[in-house]
Amino acid sequence: MNIQEKLAIPHNRLDAINAVLLDPNSRVMKNFLDVVARYGTPEEINHKHRESRKLENLLRQVESRNPDYIKDLRWLIEQRDRGAFIPVADYRQKVLGAAAQTTQFKDDYAVTLEVSALQYFPWVRVMAEQALANQTLMPGRYIAVRKMKESEADGDLPAIVAALDIIGASFVETLDTKGTDGSNPHLGGPATITGYFGGIGQPNEHALQWLDEFLYYYTNYGVQHVLNFNAGTILLGFMLYKLGVDIQFKISVFFGADNPYNALWIMTMAKLFSRDDGSSPLIGFNWSNSIHNETMELTADFRKVLGFEKVVRFEHHITEPQKNIVIQPYNRRADLLEIADHVANIAAKHEGGDPEVDVTRAHLSDVLDYFRAKDEVIASGDWGNLLQNYLDKVDAANRTAWALTERGLSFVAARNLHK
């Protein structure tokens, strides 16, 4: 026997797994199903989601919390409808000149332009005005890491969901049950740093609290995509989708996926819980900052075999904040350019400005800014500084788009703006 054949999983092993999943007396399964049942059947849950995601209902939510935002959303619709943003063909002409007419761009390998983190709705209009003034691009994917309850209360949450639907961009939220909510009572700051090595995560009952929170925002605000960075909540997401609830999630960089075997484990579970149409709720896989291109190439091989090449996007950090996350200078654009012509479905995530720009700012970009309360940001005088940091990230995404275009490679910007 070929030694590799010993790795085959007999069908009776799957029978044993199903025995756990389908056991009506299993407490762990009952607890999961009880949370889901609070929101209705899968069909009812999806109906609530679709209704809450309709633009008129999102605008109603905005109107009740922050009516001043309505004029900015109307303005955004007006700019979109009159075709005010630079089309992709004109952008390519801007970069390449006449050569753009004869270049065969690799659209099958288009790289999604991604920015993190879009914390506050007012930043959307400033970003859009700069794109109009400079004939640059609005990214096609955005991440938020702000406190959800705060964002819900001041109207930013429904306003951002509405704005990104208007421009044709995908949006990922970070739920409050993310480990910084006091879930582990034994961890504090740097004095307990080694305690974080096992993962702050969602201990004990917090995994089900994450599920409950996800379903709340899914049904009330149309939030469909969230970050996921704990093995337990990843499994809960798979099971929820298998029941028929149309949620989606991405693996966060904080999960620490740093080798192809880590990816194989997660994608194997994704395949086991996939639907009959081959789909999975796992639509984004954010790699650790430490990986090199071969890891993505190796993973791309089995991602394709599993039928996930168009389902699971590789999300790779191109830039990072100056403070509290990586050794600087950090810029992986050159790595992206080397791989983007042969590995499909990649998102280039920009979480900092280009390092040489970032270091010139009065307030260096800092990942810890994500966890600050809005009132404190304003009181400290940092509101303008954080906006500048954010615009630097958008600029970094545009630098990536320019570099891709120079190579005859494609990008995905906001689909409704850049035709």
HELIX and SHEET records of a PDB file:
HELIX    1   1 ILE A    3  LEU A    7  5                                   5    
HELIX    2   2 HIS A   11  LEU A   21  1                                  11    
HELIX    3   3 ARG A   27  ALA A   37  1                                  11    
HELIX    4   4 PRO A   42  ARG A   53  1                                  12    
HELIX    5   5 LEU A   55  ARG A   65  1                                  11    
HELIX    6   6 TYR A   69  ASP A   81  1                                  13    
HELIX    7   7 VAL A   88  LEU A   96  1                                   9    
HELIX    8   8 GLY A   97  GLN A  101  5                                   5    
HELIX    9   9 PRO A  122  ASN A  134  1                                  13    
HELIX   10  10 MET A  148  ALA A  153  1                                   6    
HELIX   11  11 ASP A  156  ILE A  167  1                                  12    
HELIX   12  12 PRO A  190  GLY A  198  5                                   9    
HELIX   13  13 HIS A  206  TYR A  221  1                                  16    
HELIX   14  14 ALA A  231  LEU A  243  1                                  13    
HELIX   15  15 VAL A  253  PHE A  255  5                                   3    
HELIX   16  16 PRO A  260  LEU A  272  1                                  13    
HELIX   17  17 ASN A  293  VAL A  305  1                                  13    
HELIX   18  18 ARG A  333  ILE A  339  1                                   7    
HELIX   19  19 PRO A  355  ASP A  358  1                                   4    
HELIX   20  20 VAL A  367  PHE A  371  5                                   5    
HELIX   21  21 LYS A  374  SER A  380  1                                   7    
HELIX   22  22 TRP A  383  GLU A  406  1                                  24    
SHEET    1   A 8 SER A 170  VAL A 172  0                                        
SHEET    2   A 8 ARG A 141  ILE A 143  1                                        
SHEET    3   A 8 LYS A 106  SER A 116  1                                        
SHEET    4   A 8 ILE A 346  HIS A 350  1                                        
SHEET    5   A 8 ARG A 313  THR A 319  1                                        
SHEET    6   A 8 LEU A 282  ASN A 286  1                                        
SHEET    7   A 8 GLN A 248  ILE A 251  1                                        
SHEET    8   A 8 HIS A 225  ASN A 228  1                                        
SHEET    1   B 4 SER A 170  VAL A 172  0                                        
SHEET    2   B 4 ARG A 141  ILE A 143  1                                        
SHEET    3   B 4 LYS A 106  SER A 116  1                                        
SHEET    4   B 4 LEU A 409  VAL A 412  1                                        
END                                                                             
